[in-house]
Amino acid sequence: MPDMRFAPPNPLRIADRATGLNSVSVRSYNERLLLSLLLQNDGITRLEIGEKTGLSAQTISVLLRSLEQEGLVSKGKALREQGRVGPPTIPVALNPEGAYSVGICIGHKNTEIVLVNFVGEVGFHATLPNPSPSQNSNHPEFLETIQKAIAMLPKGTYDRLAGVGLALPESGSLVGGEEQAIEQKYAALQHEIESEIGFPVFVQNDITATAGGESMFGVAKPLTDYLFFYLGAELHTRLVLNHQIYNGNSALSFDVGILNLEQALQQQGMPTDPLWDRSSNWPDYGQTQKIWEQALIERLTNSCLALTQFVEVDTVVLSSYAPRDICRTVCSILEQSVPGITAIAGNLNPSPKAVGAASLPFNSRFMVN
Amino acid sequence: MRSVLCFGDSNTHGQIPGGTPLERYGPKQRWPGVMARELGDNWHIVEEGLSGRTTVRDDPIEGPHKNGRTYLWPCIQSHTILDLIIIMLGTNDLKARFNQPASEVAMGIGCLIYDIKELTPGPGGTVPEIMIVAPPPMRDDIKEWEPIFSGAQKKSHELALQFEIVADSLEVHFFDAGSVVDCDPQDGFHINQQAHENLGVALAREVESIGWPHEPVQNT
């Protein structure tokens, strides 16, 4: 048997000087493990990486070198703490310009498109009317709009675009006011975007995507377990345990969302446009809003109580299109009605679902599942 | 206390550009000395720089003692226990008498890594941290050394990539000295005092950034 020590070198990753993102196929499990840690932590030292992964310092060195070369990771500056013995700690962090992602969500009335960088900062945002499916083709207008959005991306981001995330609502929900199943309606969308635009498309249920967005970029970043609520037209919920989002078959949602408030307001002849405009705060809707909030909080409380019989979860994240002040108020009342629960209002702006959609390509291309 | 072995050639020995092997920078000026200053009192730095040292080759002209591989064994065992071994070699392998491409020089570096892994001179008989440092590329004008190194200049620019491939495949640390220093124009392949300073500081930062698992035991 030949002495394998003297066979040609077989690198984990061929060191080269090429730029741009490496293709999906060559990204090793350990590299994904490392990127997952970096996406879950704002700054982490090599020592901490070693402790969390069990990889040796030398292996981490090889992986980080290749990620630095690829531009995904920037070497942090040494932190020399006063009075600390031993070497300074040098945090490793993602390079914000290392990768970009486009997120698209089809909402109750509008389609939102965002471009985010590797640390979740939104660089571009557009709101468009929902696509109206035509008879012959699937949705030419929609495709055109996505193309326009991608054309508006800053120069130099194209070769760093990890892909397009598409967040679709559950079938049977109220998009377009049609009864037609979402699966049929948007069946070919993924393929169409991929062939027309040339970027990989990652599709996910919109609520699950939003929970993923809060985990990757938002208030849920430091949380491993939490109960997730999305307050949109209706109220939706997901359970996140050990960073994994449980995406059950149940399409259960509760009619205590913004749509419910809108109907109540309409009955009283009050203006409802501000409800669907993310950029503005709601006017004072008085008693009607109070009643709606009570119903909402009652629903949230019941869900929390029902869940805590089975799992120990002490954190609730409420993500919403509604103004953050409203969410904060709801959260603080919820904390009072469910002892031991910490409720946090989500902070993904301007559209939690679209930012959540933008987390999908990063999740699929860079993280371990 | 952590111990570091700096295993190299004339550029670790501290030979002054344009000088002879007898002309040498002082202990605090040479890069191992600079690195020792930067790392502080908890580190013990061992200098092992020999002019003309190759990776794995007996030199038919200068003598078999220039072979880095045969000397590495007794050298490591003399200085054990070692937490880190830094190897900066390769330039002398490019001499015309050896007629080797950069990739073969990198294979020689690979041999040294394997030998260290077999010797396990780290704490508790473990494999120590190993850092491969690619030497800075030679200048085109190497004065009277041209016949000895004929054709080496171009190959010297390929060493960093070839060394990194080996370092990746054998999972060891790597640093490209050419990213922080140039060779001095006096002879085109030795580094001057300022370069020793810059290299020592840069390597100290690299050494610190290794995720050292625990604080070293105080046994001064």
Interface residues (C-beta under 8 A of the other chain):
Chain A: R5 F6 P9 N10 P11 L12 R13 I14 A15 D16 R17 T45 R46 L47 E48 I49 G50 S56 A57 Q58 T59 I60 S61 V62 R65 S66 K75 A78 V85 G86 P87 P88 I90
Chain B: L39 N42 A106 M107 G110 C111 Y114 E129 I130 L161 E164 I165 V166 A167 D168 S169 L170 E171 V172 H173 F174 R205 V207 E208 S209 I210 G211 W212 P213 E215
